[in-house]
Amino acid sequence: MPIPEDVTGDEIDKDVRQELQSLPKTLAEDVAKNLVMVARLIDEDPEGAYGYSKVALRLASRVAAVREAAGFAAYANQKYNEALAEFRAARRMTGSVELWPVMADCERGLGRPEKALDMAGAPEVHKLDKAGQVEMRLVAAGARRDMGQLDAAIVTLQSPELASNSVQPWTARLRYAYADALLAAGREREAREWFAKAVEADRDGSTDASDRLAELDGVEFVDALAEDAAAEDAEAAEATEATEATEAVESTEAVESPEAVESTDASPEDGDKD
């Protein structure tokens, strides 16, 4: 797959670069460039990211960072079985538990929420950092919802991290998940309160909490650009109709004109005959 000229491979994380040092220099550079493309496209073009991950995997399948990147690319494309296999491979290579929550979420994606819950209660969770533990809590709550256990999902999300006034990278998503669970359980007033709190914490727009809040408040957003486009289309249609009408009139006049001439020319001839 083509690599843009502005991609050098130096953009990758230093830890990944260190992993690639086990490869020949030229090969390491090629792998690095493909990994950069995976990271660049995974949100906007998951299919494209997946394609680059397959190239990197073909070039260096024994590098843990490559297996991890391939896993996230597959995960972004909802290829959960493939993603889980890649995450497991990466974990075997590194011994790290960092991927434990996303592995559990793959189990959810494969329709096995009970397995995800088992993983949420495994010893590996205690080895996760705070962000990882919050992520595991989100996955567990999602598994509860998959099983129709809304009240249990709400309780799962109730934690010191949720109650804290401190805004962390995970705060907006945690508050959003809690609000969404409350809404699903019919607790609309509380849901509105927590969607509002999610908006306060969502500094980079990682959730659509503001839209959900507006929806609960009965606010309808009007897309000004869409309205302008519709108006332009209407004007263009009217102009086209007017042009077609004018052309039709001119065409009719052109057809009728020769008959009028023939009728005029015929009168003197008829007079001479008389």
N, C-alpha and C positions, 0 to 999 in steps of 0.2 A: 504494500500500500504506500502511496506517495507521502513523503514527509515534507511539510512546508520549510522553506529556506530559513525562516527565523528560528526554527527549532534546532538547537545544538546538542541537547542531551545534558548540558550542564545545569539545566533547571531542576533536575531531580534532587530529592532530599540527600543530604550527605551520608546518611546511614545506608540508603539504597546504593549510592555511588560506591560505598565501601564494599557492599556485597558483590557488586559487579566487577570488582578488582580481581576476582578469581578467574575472570574470562580474558581471552586475548583482547588487546586494546580495541581493535576495529570492531570486533563482535560486541564488546561492552558498549561502545558508542552507539551501535545500531539498536541494541536492546534499550539503552537509555532513551533514545529518541522515541521509540515506540511506547515506552512507559510514560513519557511526557505527553504524548498524544492521547493516551488513555485518560490521564488526569485532566487534560484540557477538554475532552469531549464527553466525559461520562455523565455530566448533568444535562447538557444541551443536545447531545447526539449519542445516546447509549449504544445504538447499533454500530456507529462508527468506532466508538471506544472498544467495543467488543471485538471488532475486526483487528484493531491494532494489538489488542491483548493476545489474540491468537498468534499473531506474528511473533510477539515477544516470547510467547510460550514455546513456539516451535524453535526459537533460537536458544533459549536458556531455561528449559523446564526444571533444572536442578537448583535454580535460584529462588529462595523463599519469597523475595519481593515480587518476583514475576508471577509466582503462583497466587500470591495475595491479590495482585492487580487483576489477574485473570478472574479470580473469584468475585471481586467487586464489579467487574464488567459484566459477568454472567448474572450476578445478582440484580444489577440495574436493568437487565433485560428479562427479568423474572425467570431465568433459567436456574431455578433453585437447586435442582439435583446436581448440576454441573458446578454451581457456585460452592455448594457444600463440600464437594469432592476437592476443589481447589483450596478451600479454607483448611480442610483437614490436612492436606498435604503440607501447606505452609506451617501449620501448627506442629506437625511432626518434625519439620526441619528446624524450627526455632525453639520449640518447647514453651512458647509464650501462650498465655490464656487471653491475650488481647482480643482475639477474634471470636471468643466464646459467645457474646451476645448476638452477633450477626449470624453465627452458625445456628443458634437457637431460632432466630427469625427465619432462616431457611427452612427449618423444620415446620414452622407455621405455614410458610409458603407451599410446602409439600402436603399440607392438610394434616399435619401431625401436631396439633397444639399441646397434646398431653406430653409429647416428647420435649417440647419447648419448656413446659413447666418443670419437667424433671431436671432439665439443664439449669433452670433458674434456682433450683434448690441444691445444686451440686457444689462440692467444695471449691471448685474452680472460681466460683463467683467471689469468694472471699479474697482471692488473689488479684482481683480487678482493682484498678484505681477508681476514684470517685465517679469519673465520667462513665467508665465501663459499668459500674454498679447501677447508675441511673439508667443507662441504656438497657441493662438487663431487666430492670423494673418495668420499663416501657414495653419490652418484648413480652414479659410475663402478663402484664395487663392486657396486651393485645391477644394473647392466647386465651385468657379468661373470656374475653369478648367473643372470640371465635367459638367458644363452647357455650355461648349464651349466658354466661355468668356475669351480668353487668354489675351487680352489687360487689362481687368479689374483685372485679376489675377496678372499681372505684377505691376499694380498701387497699388494693395493691399499690396504687399510686399515692396514697396518703403516706407521706414520709417527711423527715426533717428537711430534705432538699426542696420539697414542695412548699412547706411552710416558711422557709427562709425568705427574708426580704433581700438577701444578696442575689444579684443577677450574675449567673454563671453561663457558660456557653450552652448548657443544657436546659436552662430555666424556662425559656419560651416553649420548647417542645414538651416539657413535662407539664407545664400549666395548660397547654393546648390539649394534650391527651386527657388530662383530668376534666377539663371543660367539656370535651367531646363525649367522654364517658357519662358525665352527669346529664348531658342533653339526651343521650341515647336512653337513659333511665327515666326520662321525663321530668327531670329536675331543672327546668328551664331558668328559673331565677338565679340559682347557684351557677349554672352553666354560663350565664351572661357575665356574672361577676368574674369568673375565672378566664373567660375569653378576654375580658378587659385587662386582667392582670398579665395575660400572655402577650397582649399588644404592647404593654409597658416594657416587657422584657425583650421583645422581638426587635432588636436594633438593626438587624441585617435582613429583615423580611424573609426569614426562613420558613414561616408559616403563613397561612391565610387567615390568621386570627382576626384581623381588622374586618375582613369581608364577612366572616361568620358573625361577628358582633353586630355589624350593620344589618345583616339579615335578620337577626333576632330583634333588632330595633325597628324593623320594617322599612329600612332605607333602601331605595333602589338606585343603583348607579347608572348613569347614562353615559354611554361611550360617545364623546363628542366627535371623535374621528370617524366613528361608524356613521353618525348622523350626517356629517359633512359628505362622506362618500355616498350615502344614500341620496342626498340632495343633488349631488353632482350627477349621479346616475339618472335621476328623474329629469334633470335639465337636459341631459344628453338625449334621453328618450323623447322628450318633447321636441327638441330640435330636429331629431331624425324624423319624427312624425310630420313636422311642418315641411321639411324638405321633401319628403315623399309625397305629401299632398300637393305641393307646388309643382313637382315634376309630373304628377298625374294630370293636373289641370293643363299644363303646357302640352302634354302628350295628346290630350283630348282635342285641344284647339288645333294642333298640327294635323290631326286626322280629319277634322271637320272642314278645314280651310279649302282644300281642293274641291270639295263638293260645292262650296259656295261659289267658287270661280266658275265651275262648269255650269251652274245654274244661271249665272250672270251672262256667260258667253252664249248660252242657248237662246236667250230672249230675242236678240236681233235676227238670228237665223230664222226663228219662228215668224218674226214680223215680215221678213222678205218673202217667205213662202206665202204669206197671206197676200 
